[in-house]
């Protein structure tokens, strides 16, 4: 059996831990740069606020509603979800973190001494512990396959009657759940496929599961779709390694305003690259390809449009900030054309694998350099961990001084975050005040 | 002449080599048998790290309990608040630290009691938007500013 533990409206719930007054009220969290809505409380969803809605439209469309707005504060979300994960680690036989707010749990028959019904109690108890200790509500789905567990968690979230944990452990429950589950919501069925399925008359997960295997193969000839079909029918087949295969790491942002010169672009890209390298080291992996993409503002059709993408293969798979920043700069240089107004850039790391042993490039390998880089990165990570993000940055991550007077801005200050909450779990200056 | 067979190595897993028990490198320390781990506040005083938060005490409402302005309170959210505990409550948009008095529960209200005669107890009934946010397990004072 598999379980999935999913934090409800994760970023909103994290904000509410230190703002209990916002329970039951509409709350939204904005994307980086305060661009658009990325997380909504149930009350905000009820007001019709959609994910991805640009922030400026919020005030225009709902002038009379009182909505609490937060800039995203990943330092806080990262810390609180790590606490959730720690509780799951203590309570679950085996687990795998799937994303910032979702974690798979594995049970074998040995864990289920009183049959699968005991799992319902286990889930409810896990909910209560996380809710009380960290303050974040979760929904838990438990079923024989990962896809069905995701389905179950949807029902756990939607209907309070499940007391935050929904168990699909009988054929009857499986059929009932799938009939109420629209095909577009099924895990692994992308928007593209769900549109095609709907056009073929497949409206619910049940309609899809009822199709014959030969129909599925003839219509899609796609391994992921086939596996989803098997999983909906109770056949466990999404391999565990699949979840771990983070195929790429991406950091991208829209700029605050538009950017024309290569120096500013290089600084942005250096920061995205540094962030990606940090993520690599966190998960203990190395990358072999660095890609950079660049866009002009597609909303400004009055301006000339351009976009491009360039991959840069690294001589040797690495997690070194300096090497990755260098490669990203080169890729940017290759695609940059003067004269356009750029709005967005991003860095993608690909070819990701475990960090040891690295496949060394025998002709280009400098053992001394390699060891130095490793030491340097470890020190940078440590300093930034102790003293706060971006205490130490590479020179290329610094924005040039404005008007020659002020201190050079680091990345964190160059992006907009007008409504960012404090960090009571990671900074002594931000701990809550008790009157 | 025998043919040479090329074998492909498997390098995508790392193997941790452990020292076999009883094998020690270097000169054995005579104190080795008496080694204990150092005392560690984080390990020994904080029983539920995942549920532990910190708060800065403001004001003198808990003065007579020895909880003063500027102290740091160590708050454990996982504990079930008991009558007489020092708790962090959240009321009217503020966090507050007080004694929890559950003795009037049968009469439909509870009280948050200060430890300073200049302050009144805060009476809370079901109509109040109130929650016990956590239980204070330690306070830390700095004597050498």
HADDOCK unambig.tbl for C-alpha pairs under 7 A between the chains (distance, minus, plus):
assign (segid A and resid 21 and name CA) (segid B and resid 93 and name CA) 6.01 0.50 0.50
assign (segid A and resid 83 and name CA) (segid B and resid 50 and name CA) 4.91 0.50 0.50
assign (segid A and resid 86 and name CA) (segid B and resid 50 and name CA) 6.84 0.50 0.50
assign (segid A and resid 132 and name CA) (segid B and resid 77 and name CA) 6.38 0.50 0.50
assign (segid A and resid 132 and name CA) (segid B and resid 78 and name CA) 5.77 0.50 0.50
assign (segid A and resid 133 and name CA) (segid B and resid 50 and name CA) 6.93 0.50 0.50
assign (segid A and resid 133 and name CA) (segid B and resid 51 and name CA) 4.47 0.50 0.50
assign (segid A and resid 133 and name CA) (segid B and resid 77 and name CA) 4.96 0.50 0.50
assign (segid A and resid 133 and name CA) (segid B and resid 78 and name CA) 4.40 0.50 0.50
assign (segid A and resid 134 and name CA) (segid B and resid 50 and name CA) 6.90 0.50 0.50
assign (segid A and resid 134 and name CA) (segid B and resid 51 and name CA) 5.52 0.50 0.50
assign (segid A and resid 356 and name CA) (segid B and resid 14 and name CA) 6.73 0.50 0.50
assign (segid A and resid 357 and name CA) (segid B and resid 11 and name CA) 6.67 0.50 0.50
assign (segid A and resid 425 and name CA) (segid B and resid 53 and name CA) 6.68 0.50 0.50
assign (segid A and resid 431 and name CA) (segid B and resid 54 and name CA) 6.05 0.50 0.50
assign (segid A and resid 431 and name CA) (segid B and resid 55 and name CA) 5.36 0.50 0.50
assign (segid A and resid 431 and name CA) (segid B and resid 56 and name CA) 6.49 0.50 0.50
assign (segid A and resid 432 and name CA) (segid B and resid 54 and name CA) 7.00 0.50 0.50
assign (segid A and resid 432 and name CA) (segid B and resid 55 and name CA) 4.77 0.50 0.50
assign (segid A and resid 432 and name CA) (segid B and resid 56 and name CA) 6.15 0.50 0.50
assign (segid A and resid 433 and name CA) (segid B and resid 55 and name CA) 5.59 0.50 0.50
assign (segid A and resid 433 and name CA) (segid B and resid 56 and name CA) 4.80 0.50 0.50
assign (segid A and resid 433 and name CA) (segid B and resid 57 and name CA) 6.03 0.50 0.50
assign (segid A and resid 433 and name CA) (segid B and resid 58 and name CA) 6.47 0.50 0.50
assign (segid A and resid 433 and name CA) (segid B and resid 95 and name CA) 6.57 0.50 0.50
assign (segid A and resid 434 and name CA) (segid B and resid 55 and name CA) 6.24 0.50 0.50
assign (segid A and resid 434 and name CA) (segid B and resid 56 and name CA) 5.83 0.50 0.50
assign (segid A and resid 434 and name CA) (segid B and resid 57 and name CA) 4.83 0.50 0.50
assign (segid A and resid 434 and name CA) (segid B and resid 58 and name CA) 5.65 0.50 0.50
assign (segid A and resid 434 and name CA) (segid B and resid 95 and name CA) 5.03 0.50 0.50
assign (segid A and resid 434 and name CA) (segid B and resid 96 and name CA) 4.54 0.50 0.50
assign (segid A and resid 434 and name CA) (segid B and resid 97 and name CA) 5.59 0.50 0.50
assign (segid A and resid 435 and name CA) (segid B and resid 57 and name CA) 6.38 0.50 0.50
assign (segid A and resid 435 and name CA) (segid B and resid 58 and name CA) 5.02 0.50 0.50
assign (segid A and resid 435 and name CA) (segid B and resid 59 and name CA) 6.21 0.50 0.50
assign (segid A and resid 435 and name CA) (segid B and resid 95 and name CA) 6.21 0.50 0.50
assign (segid A and resid 435 and name CA) (segid B and resid 96 and name CA) 4.46 0.50 0.50
assign (segid A and resid 435 and name CA) (segid B and resid 97 and name CA) 6.18 0.50 0.50
